[in-house]
Structure formats: structure tokens, C-alpha cells
Amino acid sequence: MTWNINFSSSRIMMNRLLPITVALATLHGVCDAFVTNRPGGFHAVMSFPTNSKLRSQILDFIEPSTGVQVKLIGAMHYNPASIQLATDTINQLEKEGKLGSIIIESCDIRWNATLENEFVQDQLMSEMRAAHDLGLLYERPVVLGDQRINITVSQLKNGAKEAVLDLVQPWNGGWNRLYDSVSTARKEAVPLGEGFLGIDSFFDPKLMTAAPVSLLKYPLSYFVRSPVFSIIVLCFFILSGGVDDANALSDLTPTDLAESIFFSALETVIFARIFLKELLAERNEILAENIFEQCRNYAANKGNVWDKLFQPAGDKSKGAIYAPDSV
């Protein structure tokens, strides 16, 4: 699987059924916050899961064009096991003198919104916040590497419109386009096989045991940040669930049941399209690009003497957005 900026190995990170929250890369170079005199080079980090048998949730690879080692950690948001894995991994890399940039799966808009809410900061600790705090403690660059939420929302709307139009135009190749879109996005967003996260990554006992904490804190975080919207959505689900009579299922005719299954299938197709393409695959490319840009800061300069002499100092990444107070 190749990428237009020689990023094929970096695409290993893109199995996001467990969202990637922390990435670590072994880095080498000379420039301000992006350099160290400690032996062993550096690692670039993003916020992801915890240590133990959860090692199956960590992916290690060498970014091919820079030669920088990257460590990617898959996480279940707000899961204590994921928080521990992110913390243990970062602490270990710092101890070995290999900790580089920490890249968090969040954008500046979402991140700043959490900083404005003390309850979210203090009570709803996530693996991203844990990675961020360690980055500040160890004076490492902390990058907000996700696509901005306003762009994601806009693309979700456009993706839903495209999916509906393709669905109602089978005679115009709409169904083929929809199938190709879902199939391609699935391969990019949820790759299978050697080199990717496996089934053991998702069903690790420690991760599953702590899953109820995630199921409680994740929706609670949305409610705290957007209470009005959350109440509206909750009321909608309650009302839609309470409309049907308790005996409605027994009164369904075969025709009614067939129609219900048909429309449920249509809803599933539309959801799969926007979930795999706009919510996962397209954001994966932004995350991958931001990881690649951080790798450029730690790449050993293999150019000629002229290139080395005039190599620019400081941050070599393009378009990086750093967390407040980050070096």
C-alpha cells in the first residue's frame, strides 16, 4: 500500500478500530527542542493505549524516507488500561533517552475546548491528556495531529449527501460508486493481515475489563462540553424508542418486516460510507502526514556538505499545530 509521499510504512498506523492516540518514533538530528545529547536518538509520540499484554496494541516501524523509528499505540478513549499503556510507553522511552515528539489524536479546536472545562481536565482523564502532560513534563514537542473538527463535520455532511445520491441513482452507476467508496475506505481505514492490529488487540482482557469506564466517560465528556446538544440527542432517542407499542413487533406483517429490514440496510450502508471514509480514512491521512512531518525534525541529514552547511535550524515540519505551553 503506497502513499504519494513515500509513506507506505507509516500507513501501518491506520488500523483505527482502536483509535490511535499516541505515537513514538526513534529520532536523530540537531535542532533546538528536536535534539538531544542523550544516546540512542529520539522517539516521536502520539497519544494511544497502555502497557502489559497490551503490547499487541503497539505498532513499531521505520518511516522509510527519514529513517526515523515510529511507535504507534492504539487506544480505547478514557480506558484506564489505555491510559496506563500510553504512560508506561512514554516513561520508558524517556528513561532510554529516545522520546521525541508526542502526537495526539486531537485538533486545536477540540483540545482548547477541553482546556476550558476544569471538570473534563480533572475528572475525565484520557490517554491523550496523560500523554500531553508527560510531554510537558519531559519538555518534548506535543503535536495536535488530527484534522480540525469543523472540517471533519463539513466532510461528514458532504459524504452523507453523496452516499444518499448514489443510493437513489443505481441506473447512473451510483451503487457501483458507493460500493467502491466503502470497499476502498475499508481497506485503508481497517487494514487486515500481518503488520496490522489483530483481534487480540481489541479483546485484551485488561482492555475489556476497563471498557465500562470508557462507555461511561466518553458520552459524559460530550455532555459536559455540549450539554444542550447532548440533551436534545438523548430526548430524541428516548422519544423515538417510546413511540412504538410494546406489542408492535407481534403486529408486524411480513411486508412491514421486509420494509423495516430494507430501510435498516440502507441506513447501514450510508453510515458505513461516512464512518469508514470521512471519519476514519480521510482523518488517517492527516494524522499520517503530521507524523511524517515530525519525523523530518529527527531525520539524520544524509545530504552533501553544502546541504548540511545550510540545513535550517529549528522546526522543519510543515503546518504543525502544537499544544499550548508545548516546546
Secondary structure by P-SEA (a helix, b strand, c coil): cccccccccccccccccccccbbbbbbbbbccccccccccbbbbbccccccccccccbbbbbcccccbbbbbbbbccccaaaaaaaaaaaaaaaaaccccbbbccccaaaaaaaaaccccccccccaaaaaaaaaaaaccbbbbccccaaaaaaaaaaaaaaaaaaaaccccaaaaaaaaaaaaaaaaacccccccccccccccaaaaaaaaaaaaaaaaaaaaacaaaaaaaaaaaaaaaacccccccccccaaaaaaaaaaaaaaaaaaaaaaaccccaaaaaaaaaaaaaaaaacccccccaaaaaaccccccccccccccccc
